[in-house]
Amino acid sequence: MKKFLISMCMAASCMLTHAQNCDIPIQVVIPDGIEGMTPQSANYMKNVLRRVLVSGNDVTQFTNSQFGIVVKPVIVDKHIIAGAPQKTVMNLSLTLYIGNVQQGTLFSSYSMDVNGVGDNDTKAYNSAIRRLNVQNRNLTDFVANGKKKIIEWYDNNYQTIIKKAKTAASIRNYEEALYALLSVPECSKGYDAAVAQVKIVYKQYVDRQCEENLAQAQAAWMTGFSKENAAVASVFLSEIYPDAACYSEAMKLVQEIKRHMGDEWKFEIKQWSDLASIESQRLTYAKEIAMAYAQNQPQQVIHLLYR
């Protein structure tokens, strides 16, 4: 299998796609160096493939997934039609692959020919891409088959994911652990076990973060009761979650700063928005933590799934 180093910010667009009533992490991979593929064309291709993946449902951003849909377009023919203005006609052979792009395991593939016409090469290329019909039965079957294989992979590997997450959490890599656990789709048989572990790791994370941020906030405030120091303290206090062990201590500091600063200090610490849905809010916070972690990860090696 070919390997390709791709910038997650520029060359791969990652997403959660809604399928079978659950979110399945699939990233869109557009390799560099494809003949005729300009940055504009690459962005257009990503947008088309996103629509194919989500089929009109909501999309939640999620970066660095080990599963991807990889595109391999090849220009089969290109010629010019004379006239005023002249037109470029382009024929592309387009092959799509779904698989584990970290391990190089192919799950599903689909090939089709598309033609485009435009005033120049880029417009002709984009015109051809537009021929990729999101309602095409063969295309939707290809995507559905790929998603099914991904769910099967999670069914067979969720215990390993949980074990690795526990190891990460044991050395205080809580964000990494949450990211791994939350990648398990709701329709996987390992989802309930993964979510149960999410609750444990999330609590460990928020307690640790509370200790660190409260100490920083207290240190900032104790250097002098000023507007500037209150602003610095608020930055750290804003990172404290409402179910953290030291939340009550953080609230005492908030009240102390308010007594000194009065209405001049416009700050509200995190609170539960609805006491009836605390568990749901905890899961939302955990997802935010995991997504922030993923977005700050370095480049990864991508297997392009074709030779």
Residue frames relative to the residue before (quaternion, step in Angstrom):
aa qw qx qy qz dx dy dz
M 1.0000 0.0000 0.0000 0.0000 0.00 0.00 0.00
K 0.4573 -0.6563 0.5190 0.3015 3.55 -1.07 0.69
K 0.2072 -0.7416 0.6211 0.1462 3.53 -1.18 0.60
F 0.0316 -0.8026 0.5957 -0.0070 3.55 -1.02 0.75
L 0.2936 -0.7467 0.5720 0.1701 3.55 -0.86 0.97
I 0.0149 -0.8345 0.5466 -0.0685 3.55 -0.47 1.21
S 0.4272 -0.6708 0.5407 0.2741 3.56 -0.97 0.83
M 0.4317 -0.7232 0.4761 0.2528 3.54 -0.70 1.08
C 0.6457 0.5330 -0.3258 0.4392 3.57 1.12 -0.57
M 0.8089 0.3134 -0.1256 0.4814 3.57 1.00 -0.80
A 0.8076 0.3403 -0.1642 0.4528 3.60 0.81 -0.90
A 0.7739 0.2259 -0.1615 0.5692 3.58 1.16 -0.21
S 0.1636 -0.7716 0.6074 0.0941 3.53 -0.90 0.91
C 0.1743 -0.8245 0.5352 0.0575 3.54 -0.57 1.16
M 0.0410 0.8117 -0.5784 0.0704 3.53 -1.06 0.74
L 0.3510 -0.6478 0.6108 0.2901 3.50 -1.37 0.14
T 0.1441 -0.7933 0.5850 0.0878 3.57 -0.77 0.96
H 0.4139 -0.7221 0.5080 0.2218 3.52 -1.00 0.92
A 0.2036 0.7658 -0.5839 0.1765 3.55 -0.66 1.12
Q 0.8422 0.0756 -0.0788 0.5281 3.53 -1.11 0.75
N 0.6520 -0.5574 0.2927 0.4224 3.58 0.99 0.94
C 0.7224 0.3431 -0.2791 0.5315 3.59 1.02 0.65
D 0.5176 -0.6393 0.4800 0.3048 3.52 -1.31 0.40
I 0.0978 -0.7838 0.6127 0.0273 3.56 -0.85 1.02
P 0.3525 -0.7660 0.4943 0.2115 3.60 -0.62 1.06
I 0.1493 0.7620 -0.6145 0.1395 3.56 -0.60 1.18
Q 0.1774 -0.7792 0.5901 0.1148 3.56 -0.83 0.94
V 0.3839 -0.6906 0.5630 0.2423 3.54 -1.19 0.58
V 0.1144 -0.8141 0.5692 0.0152 3.57 -0.64 1.15
I 0.0454 -0.7665 0.6406 -0.0111 3.54 -0.74 1.15
P 0.2852 -0.7887 0.5142 0.1795 3.64 -0.22 1.17
D 0.4991 -0.6105 0.5187 0.3303 3.54 -1.26 0.46
G 0.7841 0.4111 -0.2459 0.3947 3.54 -1.34 0.20
I 0.4303 0.6853 -0.4832 0.3344 3.60 1.18 0.36
E 0.5091 -0.6674 0.4515 0.3027 3.57 -0.81 1.01
G 0.8395 0.1843 -0.1610 0.4852 3.55 -0.87 1.02
M 0.5989 0.5824 -0.3563 0.4186 3.59 1.25 -0.23
T 0.1324 -0.7850 0.6037 0.0420 3.57 -0.34 1.27
P 0.6714 -0.4644 0.3560 0.4548 3.63 -1.20 0.19
Q 0.6257 0.5326 -0.3353 0.4609 3.57 1.04 -0.75
S 0.6656 0.4990 -0.2974 0.4686 3.57 0.95 -0.90
A 0.6345 0.5367 -0.3264 0.4503 3.58 1.02 -0.83
N 0.6605 0.4970 -0.3063 0.4721 3.59 0.93 -0.87
Y 0.6406 0.5197 -0.3255 0.4622 3.54 1.01 -0.81
M 0.6444 0.5215 -0.3171 0.4607 3.58 0.98 -0.87
K 0.6279 0.5356 -0.3352 0.4546 3.60 0.97 -0.83
N 0.6684 0.5090 -0.3023 0.4503 3.57 0.91 -0.94
V 0.6353 0.5214 -0.3264 0.4669 3.57 1.02 -0.80
L 0.6948 0.4795 -0.2811 0.4564 3.57 0.86 -0.96
R 0.5792 0.5617 -0.3787 0.4534 3.59 1.11 -0.58
R 0.6653 0.4998 -0.3063 0.4623 3.56 0.93 -0.90
V 0.6240 0.5306 -0.3393 0.4627 3.57 1.05 -0.73
L 0.6912 0.5023 -0.2808 0.4372 3.57 0.91 -0.94
V 0.7770 0.3790 -0.2031 0.4596 3.57 0.80 -0.97
S 0.2272 -0.8246 0.4953 0.1518 3.59 1.23 -0.32
G 0.7575 -0.4070 0.2004 0.4695 3.56 0.96 0.92
N 0.5827 0.5806 -0.3869 0.4167 3.62 1.23 -0.09
D 0.6763 -0.4901 0.3607 0.4151 3.54 -1.31 0.22
V 0.2374 -0.7615 0.5901 0.1242 3.55 -1.18 0.67
T 0.1326 -0.7573 0.6342 0.0813 3.54 -1.01 0.87
Q 0.4227 -0.7187 0.4881 0.2579 3.58 -0.70 1.05
F 0.1270 0.7655 -0.6203 0.1144 3.56 -0.99 0.87
T 0.1914 -0.8482 0.4877 0.0783 3.55 -0.36 1.21
N 0.8231 0.3345 -0.2105 0.4077 3.48 -1.45 0.25
S 0.2648 0.7770 -0.5328 0.2058 3.62 1.06 0.57
Q 0.4609 -0.6760 0.4968 0.2895 3.56 -1.13 0.63
F 0.6731 0.4419 -0.2949 0.5144 3.58 1.28 -0.14
G 0.0336 0.8283 -0.5558 0.0620 3.55 -0.94 0.84
I 0.3019 -0.6640 0.6379 0.2470 3.48 -1.39 0.27
V 0.1409 -0.8115 0.5670 0.0105 3.55 -0.54 1.27
V 0.2164 -0.7902 0.5642 0.1022 3.56 -0.90 0.94
K 0.0452 -0.7773 0.6273 0.0140 3.56 -1.05 0.83
P 0.0011 -0.8057 0.5916 -0.0288 3.60 -0.09 1.25
V 0.0772 -0.7819 0.6179 0.0275 3.57 -0.99 0.84
I 0.3739 -0.7102 0.5485 0.2344 3.58 -0.87 0.96
V 0.2194 -0.7952 0.5570 0.0965 3.57 -0.52 1.21
D 0.8002 -0.0638 0.0830 0.5906 3.56 0.99 -0.83
K 0.0321 0.7701 -0.6366 0.0263 3.54 -1.17 0.69
H 0.1491 0.7859 -0.5917 0.0999 3.56 -0.84 0.93
I 0.4490 -0.6911 0.5167 0.2319 3.53 -1.30 0.46
I 0.2186 -0.7336 0.6284 0.1384 3.54 -1.07 0.84
A 0.3925 -0.7397 0.4988 0.2236 3.55 -0.61 1.16
G 0.3789 0.7031 -0.5469 0.2508 3.53 -1.18 0.61
A 0.4135 -0.6737 0.5433 0.2829 3.53 -1.31 -0.17
P 0.4463 -0.4386 -0.7334 0.2657 1.51 -0.39 2.45
Q 0.5790 -0.5635 0.4415 0.3903 3.56 -1.26 0.27
K 0.2767 -0.7691 0.5605 0.1331 3.55 -1.17 0.63
T 0.3058 -0.7158 0.5966 0.1955 3.54 -1.22 0.63
V 0.1456 -0.7689 0.6193 0.0643 3.55 -0.91 0.98
M 0.0186 -0.8201 0.5705 -0.0391 3.58 -0.77 1.04
N 0.1520 -0.7628 0.6243 0.0731 3.53 -1.05 0.89
L 0.0998 -0.8038 0.5862 0.0198 3.57 -0.74 1.10
S 0.2335 -0.6908 0.6609 0.1774 3.50 -1.21 0.69
L 0.0805 -0.8356 0.5429 -0.0228 3.55 -0.39 1.27
T 0.0212 -0.7899 0.6125 -0.0202 3.55 -0.73 1.11
L 0.1431 -0.7818 0.6050 0.0483 3.56 -0.94 0.98
Y 0.1119 -0.7859 0.6074 0.0303 3.54 -1.09 0.84
I 0.0950 -0.7542 0.6449 0.0787 3.57 -1.09 0.74
G 0.3114 0.7523 -0.5390 0.2160 3.55 -0.88 0.92
N 0.6341 -0.4715 0.4299 0.4369 3.50 -1.36 -0.29
V 0.2046 -0.8368 0.4990 0.0942 3.57 -0.13 1.29
Q 0.6024 0.5267 -0.3732 0.4695 3.60 1.24 -0.06
Q 0.7508 0.3527 -0.1979 0.5222 3.57 1.08 -0.72
G 0.4355 -0.7159 0.4461 0.3144 3.59 1.23 -0.35
T 0.4541 0.6804 -0.4495 0.3589 3.58 1.15 0.64
L 0.2717 -0.7792 0.5494 0.1309 3.58 -0.67 1.15
F 0.2066 -0.7925 0.5667 0.0903 3.57 -0.90 0.99
S 0.8088 -0.0585 0.1226 0.5721 3.57 0.90 -0.93
S 0.0198 -0.7963 0.6045 0.0116 3.59 -1.11 0.64
Y 0.0497 -0.7855 0.6169 -0.0031 3.53 -1.25 0.53
S 0.0880 -0.8008 0.5920 0.0213 3.58 -0.93 0.93
M 0.0890 0.7754 -0.6220 0.0631 3.53 -1.16 0.69
D 0.3673 -0.6915 0.5708 0.2470 3.56 -1.29 0.39
V 0.0367 -0.7868 0.6161 0.0019 3.55 -1.02 0.86
N 0.2052 -0.7812 0.5821 0.0935 3.56 -1.07 0.79
G 0.0254 -0.8062 0.5911 0.0016 3.55 -1.13 0.69
V 0.1670 -0.7625 0.6186 0.0896 3.54 -1.25 0.57
G 0.1660 0.7946 -0.5709 0.1231 3.57 -0.96 0.87
D 0.6719 -0.5085 0.3605 0.4001 3.54 -1.32 0.16
N 0.7859 0.0670 -0.0497 0.6127 3.60 1.23 -0.40
D 0.7527 -0.4016 0.2608 0.4518 3.57 -1.32 0.05
T 0.6693 0.5145 -0.3076 0.4390 3.59 0.88 -0.95
K 0.6816 0.4791 -0.2913 0.4701 3.56 0.91 -0.91
A 0.6340 0.5124 -0.3315 0.4750 3.58 1.06 -0.68
Y 0.6278 0.5373 -0.3179 0.4649 3.56 1.05 -0.85
N 0.6880 0.4729 -0.2765 0.4759 3.58 0.87 -0.97
S 0.6074 0.5509 -0.3440 0.4574 3.55 1.10 -0.70
A 0.6428 0.5144 -0.3154 0.4720 3.57 1.04 -0.78
I 0.6419 0.5309 -0.3217 0.4502 3.57 0.97 -0.87
R 0.6192 0.5606 -0.3406 0.4316 3.58 1.07 -0.75
R 0.5928 0.5798 -0.3593 0.4282 3.57 1.21 -0.40
L 0.5139 0.6156 -0.4242 0.4207 3.56 1.30 -0.13
N 0.1728 -0.8381 0.5151 0.0495 3.55 -0.01 1.35
V 0.3751 -0.7561 0.4922 0.2129 3.58 -0.56 1.16
Q 0.6676 0.4846 -0.3012 0.4783 3.60 1.23 -0.28
N 0.3975 0.7291 -0.4700 0.2992 3.59 1.30 0.00
R 0.4651 -0.7180 0.4426 0.2687 3.60 -0.62 1.14
N 0.6567 0.5087 -0.3202 0.4554 3.59 0.93 -0.85
L 0.6510 0.5174 -0.3071 0.4629 3.55 1.05 -0.80
T 0.6824 0.4747 -0.2936 0.4720 3.59 0.88 -0.89
D 0.6157 0.5306 -0.3445 0.4698 3.60 1.10 -0.64
F 0.6165 0.5479 -0.3290 0.4599 3.56 1.06 -0.81
V 0.6792 0.4786 -0.2868 0.4769 3.58 0.88 -0.94
A 0.6536 0.5184 -0.3176 0.4508 3.59 0.92 -0.89
N 0.6505 0.5115 -0.3147 0.4650 3.58 0.99 -0.82
G 0.6422 0.5237 -0.3175 0.4610 3.56 1.02 -0.81
K 0.6605 0.5034 -0.3037 0.4670 3.57 0.95 -0.88
K 0.6204 0.5436 -0.3373 0.4538 3.57 1.04 -0.78
K 0.6597 0.5028 -0.3049 0.4680 3.58 0.97 -0.87
I 0.6284 0.5308 -0.3376 0.4575 3.59 1.05 -0.71
I 0.6395 0.5134 -0.3228 0.4725 3.58 0.98 -0.84
E 0.6345 0.5226 -0.3248 0.4678 3.59 1.00 -0.82
W 0.6232 0.5399 -0.3409 0.4516 3.57 1.03 -0.78
Y 0.6699 0.4831 -0.2993 0.4777 3.59 0.93 -0.86
D 0.6061 0.5557 -0.3549 0.4448 3.60 1.03 -0.72
N 0.7348 0.4307 -0.2198 0.4757 3.56 1.02 -0.85
N 0.7919 0.3470 -0.1429 0.4818 3.59 1.16 -0.53
Y 0.4241 0.7380 -0.4639 0.2455 3.63 1.18 -0.07
Q 0.6183 0.5494 -0.3576 0.4335 3.60 1.04 -0.65
T 0.6329 0.5129 -0.3212 0.4829 3.58 1.08 -0.73
I 0.6221 0.5399 -0.3312 0.4602 3.58 1.03 -0.81
I 0.6701 0.4944 -0.2973 0.4670 3.58 0.89 -0.93
K 0.6411 0.5283 -0.3244 0.4523 3.58 0.96 -0.83
K 0.6702 0.4858 -0.2948 0.4773 3.59 0.94 -0.90
A 0.6288 0.5337 -0.3331 0.4570 3.58 1.05 -0.75
K 0.6345 0.5222 -0.3283 0.4657 3.58 0.99 -0.79
T 0.6393 0.5211 -0.3206 0.4657 3.56 1.02 -0.82
A 0.6506 0.5133 -0.3109 0.4654 3.58 0.95 -0.90
A 0.6708 0.4992 -0.2999 0.4591 3.58 0.92 -0.89
S 0.6259 0.5660 -0.3400 0.4152 3.59 1.05 -0.72
I 0.7298 0.3267 -0.2238 0.5573 3.58 1.22 -0.42
R 0.5833 -0.6543 0.3141 0.3647 3.53 1.27 0.69
N 0.4323 0.6309 -0.5089 0.3950 3.57 1.08 0.68
Y 0.0188 -0.8689 0.4944 -0.0124 3.54 0.75 1.14
E 0.6438 0.5321 -0.3355 0.4357 3.59 0.94 -0.83
E 0.6362 0.5246 -0.3161 0.4692 3.57 1.00 -0.85
A 0.6562 0.5158 -0.3048 0.4587 3.56 0.96 -0.89
L 0.6621 0.5027 -0.3073 0.4632 3.60 0.92 -0.87
Y 0.6307 0.5364 -0.3338 0.4505 3.56 0.98 -0.83
A 0.6713 0.4978 -0.3014 0.4590 3.58 0.88 -0.93
L 0.6859 0.4961 -0.2868 0.4486 3.58 0.86 -0.95
L 0.7156 0.4572 -0.2557 0.4620 3.57 0.96 -0.87
S 0.5316 0.6015 -0.4234 0.4199 3.58 1.24 0.03
V 0.5583 0.6079 -0.3927 0.4057 3.60 1.22 -0.38
P 0.3935 -0.7573 0.4655 0.2343 3.64 -0.52 1.13
E 0.6173 -0.5741 0.4016 0.3578 3.54 -1.18 0.62
C 0.7008 0.4598 -0.2722 0.4727 3.59 1.08 -0.66
S 0.5108 0.6051 -0.4383 0.4253 3.60 1.25 0.14
K 0.5396 -0.6390 0.4349 0.3339 3.58 -1.04 0.69
G 0.6613 0.5057 -0.3126 0.4575 3.59 1.23 -0.25
Y 0.3923 0.7646 -0.4538 0.2356 3.59 1.28 -0.04
D 0.6799 0.4980 -0.3099 0.4401 3.61 0.78 -0.98
A 0.6531 0.5055 -0.3129 0.4690 3.57 0.99 -0.81
A 0.6465 0.5180 -0.3161 0.4624 3.57 1.03 -0.79
V 0.6656 0.4987 -0.3027 0.4654 3.60 0.93 -0.89
A 0.6075 0.5473 -0.3540 0.4540 3.59 1.04 -0.71
Q 0.6798 0.4634 -0.2837 0.4927 3.57 1.02 -0.78
V 0.5589 0.5906 -0.3818 0.4393 3.59 1.15 -0.60
K 0.6535 0.5284 -0.3172 0.4395 3.59 0.89 -0.92
I 0.6580 0.5069 -0.3058 0.4654 3.57 1.01 -0.83
V 0.6990 0.4685 -0.2719 0.4668 3.56 0.83 -1.03
Y 0.6144 0.5551 -0.3431 0.4435 3.58 1.01 -0.81
K 0.6635 0.4992 -0.3073 0.4648 3.60 0.91 -0.91
Q 0.6291 0.5228 -0.3316 0.4701 3.58 1.00 -0.79
Y 0.6619 0.5217 -0.2985 0.4479 3.55 0.97 -0.92
V 0.7192 0.4530 -0.2797 0.4465 3.60 0.70 -1.03
D 0.6166 0.5322 -0.3544 0.4593 3.60 1.08 -0.61
R 0.6644 0.4973 -0.2996 0.4706 3.56 0.95 -0.89
Q 0.6661 0.5023 -0.2975 0.4642 3.57 0.92 -0.92
C 0.6241 0.5460 -0.3396 0.4439 3.56 1.04 -0.76
E 0.6408 0.5280 -0.3225 0.4545 3.57 0.91 -0.90
E 0.7039 0.4761 -0.2688 0.4535 3.55 0.83 -1.04
N 0.7147 0.4587 -0.2664 0.4558 3.58 0.83 -0.96
L 0.6281 0.5229 -0.3448 0.4617 3.59 1.03 -0.70
A 0.6365 0.5251 -0.3287 0.4594 3.59 0.98 -0.82
Q 0.6606 0.4987 -0.2992 0.4747 3.59 0.99 -0.85
A 0.6547 0.5105 -0.3109 0.4628 3.59 0.98 -0.85
Q 0.6567 0.5084 -0.3086 0.4638 3.58 0.94 -0.86
A 0.6488 0.5212 -0.3151 0.4561 3.57 0.97 -0.87
A 0.6536 0.5145 -0.3127 0.4586 3.58 0.97 -0.87
W 0.6954 0.4848 -0.2808 0.4500 3.58 0.88 -0.95
M 0.6908 0.5028 -0.2870 0.4332 3.58 0.96 -0.83
T 0.5542 0.5930 -0.4107 0.4154 3.61 1.20 -0.16
G 0.7662 -0.2573 0.1609 0.5665 3.57 1.26 -0.23
F 0.3994 -0.7379 0.4948 0.2259 3.57 -0.85 0.99
S 0.2942 0.7652 -0.5083 0.2638 3.55 0.35 1.28
K 0.6700 -0.4828 0.3823 0.4146 3.54 -1.33 0.28
E 0.6514 0.5289 -0.3133 0.4447 3.56 0.97 -0.88
N 0.6950 0.4660 -0.2767 0.4724 3.58 0.89 -0.92
A 0.5980 0.5423 -0.3559 0.4707 3.57 1.13 -0.59
A 0.6376 0.5269 -0.3205 0.4616 3.58 1.04 -0.79
V 0.6449 0.5066 -0.3155 0.4774 3.58 1.00 -0.83
A 0.6524 0.5190 -0.3130 0.4549 3.58 0.91 -0.90
S 0.6477 0.5418 -0.3234 0.4271 3.58 0.98 -0.83
V 0.5795 0.5781 -0.3755 0.4347 3.59 1.11 -0.61
F 0.7080 0.4400 -0.2570 0.4889 3.58 0.91 -0.90
L 0.6488 0.5261 -0.3209 0.4464 3.58 0.98 -0.80
S 0.6218 0.5657 -0.3384 0.4229 3.58 1.10 -0.66
E 0.6593 0.5072 -0.3008 0.4665 3.60 1.25 -0.36
I 0.5671 0.6013 -0.3807 0.4147 3.59 1.27 0.03
Y 0.3127 -0.7759 0.5271 0.1492 3.57 -0.80 1.08
P 0.6125 -0.6306 0.3435 0.3306 3.60 -1.04 0.77
D 0.7232 0.3961 -0.2693 0.4976 3.63 1.14 -0.32
A 0.3792 0.7201 -0.4919 0.3094 3.59 1.21 0.38
A 0.6220 -0.5905 0.3723 0.3548 3.56 -1.10 0.73
C 0.7619 0.3608 -0.2020 0.4985 3.59 1.01 -0.74
Y 0.2800 0.7988 -0.4959 0.1938 3.59 1.23 0.35
S 0.6513 0.5192 -0.3295 0.4446 3.60 0.95 -0.82
E 0.6329 0.5114 -0.3284 0.4796 3.59 1.08 -0.68
A 0.6264 0.5293 -0.3294 0.4678 3.56 1.07 -0.75
M 0.6358 0.5305 -0.3240 0.4576 3.59 1.04 -0.80
K 0.6173 0.5411 -0.3451 0.4550 3.59 1.06 -0.72
L 0.6556 0.4965 -0.3106 0.4767 3.57 1.01 -0.82
V 0.6130 0.5445 -0.3435 0.4580 3.59 1.02 -0.79
Q 0.6818 0.4855 -0.2895 0.4644 3.58 0.87 -0.94
E 0.6282 0.5374 -0.3338 0.4529 3.58 1.04 -0.75
I 0.6637 0.4913 -0.3065 0.4735 3.57 0.92 -0.91
K 0.6455 0.5242 -0.3226 0.4521 3.60 0.98 -0.79
R 0.6226 0.5398 -0.3462 0.4484 3.59 1.04 -0.71
H 0.6997 0.4553 -0.2672 0.4814 3.57 1.01 -0.77
M 0.7772 0.3849 -0.1801 0.4641 3.56 0.90 -0.96
G 0.2959 -0.7778 0.5073 0.2239 3.59 1.15 -0.49
D 0.8157 -0.2455 0.1911 0.4877 3.55 -1.18 -0.65
E 0.5060 0.6609 -0.4184 0.3634 3.57 1.25 -0.24
W 0.7097 0.4122 -0.2426 0.5173 3.58 1.16 -0.62
K 0.0908 -0.8120 0.5765 0.0010 3.55 -0.27 1.29
F 0.3501 0.7292 -0.5153 0.2832 3.57 0.02 1.26
E 0.0359 -0.7662 0.6414 0.0178 3.53 -1.10 0.81
I 0.3697 -0.7254 0.5388 0.2164 3.56 -0.75 1.05
K 0.6496 -0.5177 0.3750 0.4117 3.59 -1.19 0.51
Q 0.0171 0.7766 -0.6289 0.0309 3.55 -1.05 0.87
W 0.5709 -0.5537 0.4580 0.3970 3.55 -1.24 0.35
S 0.3854 -0.7379 0.5077 0.2220 3.57 -0.84 0.97
D 0.7905 0.0432 0.0008 0.6109 3.58 1.17 -0.57
L 0.3760 -0.7631 0.4796 0.2153 3.59 -0.42 1.19
A 0.6303 0.5519 -0.3340 0.4320 3.58 1.17 -0.48
S 0.7716 0.3089 -0.1710 0.5291 3.60 1.19 -0.34
I 0.1482 0.8332 -0.5196 0.1177 3.56 1.05 0.76
E 0.6490 0.5227 -0.3319 0.4421 3.61 0.90 -0.86
S 0.6446 0.5132 -0.3157 0.4705 3.56 1.01 -0.80
Q 0.6585 0.5020 -0.3076 0.4688 3.57 1.01 -0.81
R 0.6039 0.5451 -0.3544 0.4611 3.60 1.07 -0.69
L 0.6643 0.4973 -0.3027 0.4687 3.56 0.94 -0.89
T 0.6239 0.5320 -0.3326 0.4659 3.58 1.06 -0.74
Y 0.6453 0.5061 -0.3134 0.4788 3.58 0.95 -0.86
A 0.6462 0.5266 -0.3206 0.4499 3.58 0.95 -0.88
K 0.6458 0.5119 -0.3153 0.4707 3.58 1.02 -0.80
E 0.6306 0.5312 -0.3328 0.4576 3.58 1.00 -0.79
I 0.6416 0.5183 -0.3135 0.4705 3.57 1.01 -0.83
A 0.6763 0.5004 -0.2900 0.4562 3.57 0.91 -0.95
M 0.6679 0.5029 -0.3022 0.4580 3.57 0.95 -0.86
A 0.6294 0.5219 -0.3327 0.4699 3.57 1.02 -0.76
Y 0.6243 0.5335 -0.3289 0.4664 3.57 1.05 -0.77
A 0.6895 0.4982 -0.2872 0.4402 3.58 0.81 -1.02
Q 0.6699 0.5204 -0.3001 0.4362 3.57 0.97 -0.84
N 0.7102 0.4321 -0.2530 0.4949 3.58 1.20 -0.39
Q 0.4677 0.6813 -0.4459 0.3439 3.57 1.24 0.24
P 0.5380 -0.6374 0.4440 0.3273 3.61 -1.13 0.60
Q 0.7407 -0.3666 0.3034 0.4742 3.53 -1.33 -0.13
Q 0.1797 -0.7701 0.6004 0.1193 3.52 -1.20 0.53
V 0.4919 -0.6276 0.5094 0.3236 3.54 -1.25 0.44
I 0.1500 -0.7955 0.5857 0.0408 3.54 -0.80 1.09
H 0.2675 -0.7032 0.6336 0.1804 3.55 -1.02 0.89
L 0.3570 -0.7869 0.4655 0.1914 3.56 -0.59 1.12
L 0.4412 -0.7528 0.4071 0.2699 3.61 1.34 0.05
Y 0.7352 0.2934 -0.2509 0.5572 3.60 1.20 0.30
R 0.4478 -0.6861 0.5112 0.2595 3.54 -1.26 0.46
